[in-house]
Amino acid sequence: MMGRKPTLQRLPGARLPGENRAAHRATTPSKWIPASARASREQEQSQLRDGIARMRQLLGGLGLVAAVLTGRAFWVMNLPHEAIETRAAGQGTRATEKHGERGDLLDRTGRVLATTVHLPALYANPRQMPRDEMERWLPDVVRLTGRDEAWVRARMMPADGRPPAEIRLAAGVDPEAANEFLGRYNAHIEALKNAKTPPKQQWLWIHQEPTRVYPGRELGAPLIGFVDALENGGAGLEKVLDRELRGESYRVLVEQDRKGYSVGAGADESRLARDGHTVRLTIDASLQDTVEDALMRAVEASRPETAFAVVMDVRTGGILAMANWPSGNPNDFVQRGKAELFKNHAVMDQIEPGSVMKPFVVAAAMEEGLVTPERLIDCKNGHWAIGGKVINDDHPKGVISVTEVIKYSSNIGTAQIGLEVGGARLFKYLKQFGFGRRTGLGFPGETAGTLRNGETATPLDVANTSFGQGMTATPVQLAAATAALANDGMRMQPYLVDATVESGVVTRHEPREDRQVVSPEVARTVLAMMQTVTEEGGTGTKARVPGYKVAGKTGTAQKADKTGYSATKRIGSFVGVLPADRPEIVIAVSIDTPTVGSKYGGIVAGPAFAEIGAFAMRYLGVPPDPEPVEPPAPLTPEAAAGAVPEPAAAPARPTKPAAAPPPSGPVQLEREGANLLMPDLKGRAMRDVLAGLGAAGLRVDVQGSGKLVEQTPAAGSILAPGSTVTIRFQ
């Protein structure tokens, strides 16, 4: 039973499987689907099911990501996070630096030497500026910048074809010219707006910027220096005193929208910046002007490579003037790039001083008790061999006194005195006088000069150093050493800053004593010996100052070159004290490598010394020496017998009340708009006149000496800024 196959039985009305298929084919032949087609359809349905599954997976993944992002957003928006808050705050604000105003530089009378003003600066956007508009405004840009057209084109249309989006073309533009330009430019932009073609961004614009200006132009330029593009000290005193002059800085946080446009401003928690200190110098602008004029005349006469001069107060060490040639105008950005125009030769050049060293050698010998002014020295008739070399004198002499060694500037006589002092002691004294060490003025590039080691110096070294050869010094060192002799042997520390002013509070910089080099008696004796240099027969007669005794010393030093010493190049100097019998100032003048006329210091530098000295004595109010009065002739008996009795004195008349003394202090000038009103100068002191007129920016031509008898222009005249005023004394 189990292995028997069942048989199929037909039920009523039913069909067997084969019969059903046959009947289907017979009734619907067009619907018949082959097996291959049916397999393809099943494959398509399988792919559809797979796609639907992948879509569900993708939507599930996206839902998961959305859930994560939603959770993250909820966490960021509702929970605090310091880093995110800081970042968000930074995106809504930007920090900008603000600087305090740079302090002024004043001379000792209050005249402004350097100050900061807000002047127009010209900016451009060449990237957005159409070419036709650029050509239209090019002449105006050239005029405002003061540059040539090629310079302007090179910056607005660079060679690489990529013009900048913003460029500063000029700073310190003349305000009147800037206003005139803006008027025409704004009118043009308004016309473009009316024509429905306004620029998307500004093409040209003026921005007021702090600008450092120097009212005296070339006056003291290598000394004062200039600032760089960031208003930091770039050269001279601007760099030396940058810390005092530069104002403090603070940050301003500016709120901005998403496009970066400012929508508000406020200061952060940091303290606001303070302006820099105003610094008052020991420099006197009127003296400085005179020194530069005198130096220029010496340059015109001798055509040297360079020239420099220093004026120093004997009792304090304060430097009243420091002049250099060549010089430039610090207001001119082109000239600022020429380093030779702003080199301060008076502190940076180390020159062989030559014969101006001789008084210091004699002072050392006298301090050691080795010589007296009257002691005789054999000067070998101008030729003396030592150490295989021959020392010569330009003015050969035989046996002369130590005073005459100074007067005639004998190299041989001074060399013998130096050898008698000895190398160790001589160089110790020279070091104490300030040679071989820096002055302490703080200028970048200031040199200490060179001075041999006294312990190892040979006799020839000592001999050469005694007349200023084989060593170097700066003009400031020479002036300070000579001032020590004029100050009873006390060397003062040279200085340039008289006071600093902060918020109206003045802090004085007091003079400082350096050291007592020689005794007052020795210093006075050497100074008296130096007076003979300007007397008849001396080497410095051209340095005489009428009405005043001058104690000085000439110097003519050979310049060193690659082969030793040049046969033609010289440095001519004169250093002297005024007045010699009551010292006030020291003046040192050096003419480096004169090419025309004489090369001797007394001839090339002496006249400039005399011109500076004559003005300085009048300006400082130093009375001239009283003229000698001859005693009356004795009364003879014959004259006595016939003498006529003097008439009785007339009764005294009532006298008028004494006139009020003239006011003191610098002359004050009233203003008439942009001009000045010339005051009446009668009865005013020379110093007050020059200080007042100089502070007002006027140039002063001084003629004669004594009392003021004439002024041009007359009192009440209208003066334009920078005019020249002539005052005559008699």
C-alpha positions, 0 to 999 in steps of 0.5 A: 500500500505504501509504495503504490502511486495514487491515481488521479480521478476526474471530478465532475466539471474539472480539468486535469493540469495539462488540459487547463494549460491547453485550454488557456492557450487555446482561448488566449493565444496573445497573452502567452509569456515565454519563460525567458520574458517571465525571468526578466520580469522577475529580475526587474522586480528583484532590483526594485525591491533592492532599490527600495531597501537601499532607499530605506537605508539612506533615509534612515542614515539621513534621519540619524544625521539630522537627529545628531545635528539637531542635538548638536544645535540644541547643545550649542544654542542652549548650553554655554561654551567659552570658545564658541562664544569668543569666536562668535564675538570676534565675527561680530567685531574687529579690533583696531589700534589707536595711538596717542599723539607723538610728543613735540620736540622744542628748542630751549626757548620753546620754538617747535622743531618737530610736531604732529599735525593732521594733514590730508593723505590721498588714497586710490582704488585702481582696481575699481577705477575705469581707465578713462577715469584714471586718465581724467584724474591723473594730472590732479594726482600728479600735482597732489603727490608732487611726483612725476607721471611715471611714478604715479602710473607705476603704482596705479597700473603696475607692470604685472597687470594687477592693480591694487584695491587700495594704495596711499599715493601721498601723505601730508598733502597741502590742505588747500589743494586737497580741498580744491581737488575734493570739491571738483571730484565730488561734483563729478561723482554727483554727476555720475549718480544723476546719470545713473552710473555711480561708481560701485566703490570710491576711486579716490579719497582723502583721509586725514592722518597724523603727519610729523612735520618739521617747521624749520625744514633743514634746520638741524635735520641730521640732529633731529632726524625723522620718523618712519611710516608708522610714526616711530623714530627713524633717525636722529633724536626722533629715534634716540628719544622715541620712547619718550616721544611715542604715545601709548596705544589702545584697542578699539573694538568696532562692531560690524555686520556680516559684510564687514561694515562698521555699525558701532564702536566702543573701547575695550577694557584696556586703558586709553592711550596717553600722548607722548612727552614733549621734549625740550632740548638744550639746542637753541634754534637761533644759534643753530640757524647761525651756525648752519649759515656760517658753515655754509659760507665755509663750504662755499669757500673751500668746497669740502666733502663734509663740514660740522660744528658744535656749540657747547655751554661751558658750565653745564655741558648742554649742546646749544647747536650741532650743525652738519653739512650736507643736510636734507629736509625731513619733510621731503620723503624722497630726501629721507631715503638719502642717508648722507643727508641725515648723517650726524657727522658731529657724533658719528665721524671719527677724525684725527684731531691734529694740533687741537690735541696739544693743549690737553698734552700740555695740561697733563704735563703741567698737572704732573709738575713737569713744565711751566709756561715759560720753560724752553723747548728745543724744537729742532728747527722743524725737523726731528727724527724719532723711532725711524721717522721724521717729525716736521713743523709747518712753522719751524722754530728753534728754542721757544717757550711752552706757551710759544709751542702752543702759539706756533703749533709745534709738533716737535715741541708737543711730542717732547712734552708728551714723551716726558709725561710718558705713555701711561700717564698721558693716555690716562689724562686723555681718557679723563678728558673724554677721548676713547669713550662715548659721550653718552648722547645715545645716538645710533652709530656714535663712535668712541674714537680710538686711543692707544693703550698707554702701557704698550705704546711705543715712543713714536706712538706717544709722539704722534698722539701728542699732536693728534695723529694716530688717534681719532675723536669726534667733534663733540669729544673735542668740544667737551674736552675744551669745555673742561679746560674752560670750566676750571678743569671740571669735565661736564657730561654732554647732554641734549635734553633740557626737560620733558613735559607731561600733562603740563608737568616739567621734569628738568634734566640737571647737568652732571659733572663727569670728573675733575681732570686737572686743577683750576689753576692749570686749566686757567693757565692753559687757557691763557696760553691758548689766547696767544693762538689768535694774537699776532703771529699765531695760527688762528688770527682769522678766528678773532672776535672783535671785542672779546678775547678768544682762547683756541687752537687750530688743527690740520690733520692728514687724512688716512688712506689705504697707503697710510696718510694722504699727501693732499687730503686734510681736515681743518679745525678750530676749537675755541672758548669765548670769552677767554677771560670769562668763559661762556661757550665752546665752539668747535668747527671742522672742515673735512677735505677742503678742495679749494684754497688753503687746507689749514684749520685756522684759515678754513675753519677760523672765519666760521668760528669768528662769525658764530662767536660774534653772533653768540656773544650778542645773542647771549647778552655777553658784554664785550671787554671794556676798551682800555682807557688811557689815564689823563695826562698829569697837570703841569705847574704852568697849566695849574697856574693858569687854571680857570676855576670851574663854574658853580653848579647850576641849581638842580632841575626837577627830573622826570620820573624814570621810564618803565623798564622794557618788558623781559622775556621773548618778544610776543607777536600778534596775529592778523589772520595767517600773518603776523604783526611786526612789534616795536623792538626798541629797548628789547634785549637781543636774546628776547628779540631773537627768541620771539621772532624765531619762535614765530618762524621768522628769519632774523638778520642781525647786523652790528652790535651794541644797542638796537637802532633800526628794525626792518620792516617797521613796527606795525608792518604785516609779516607773512610766515617765514619773512626775514626781519633785519635788526641793526645794532650800534 
